[in-house]
């Protein structure tokens, strides 16, 4: 039994525990903050992938992070002694991995909720710089993000845009959460 407004409602023990658990505002707040961070990361990751795919099909010297990802996955599987899938399966595996990895990375905007847009910009800049500077150091082809100055600028711009989007989505979700709690 638990109170719901002026009524006493019959419920199971598990329902009662969940009702008590969810009535704790600090727990609700933590859950909502986590959802805001994860949503921000996923939205920006999908947007990054869509922007990248659009650029690669429409702009000369566009970054080819899909090919870089396929090369990295192929190398990793080969070193682990795991059969490398055919090109189409390798491509889709890379896309799923990119979206999941970028979503997790960009969800870090929630670590600094008061300054999530600046945090997103910093995350985007770091990701862009890493995408330009790390491939050669990791034994991967540099040309996919370094073919030209234009390629480097587009690479940096894509990741910066994703970071700014993550920060903006997080800021909007936080505002909505705060309005609801007042």
Secondary structure, 3 states (H helix, E strand, C coil): CEEECCEEECCCHHHHHHHHHHHCHHHHHHHHHHHHHHHHHHHHHHHHHHHHHHHHHHCCCCCCHHHHHHHHHHHHHHHCCCCCCCHHHHHHHHHHHHHHHHHHHHHHHHHHHHHHHHHHHHHHHHHHHHHHHHHHHCCCCCHHHHCCHHHHHHHHHHHHHHHHHHHHHHHHHHHHHHHHHC
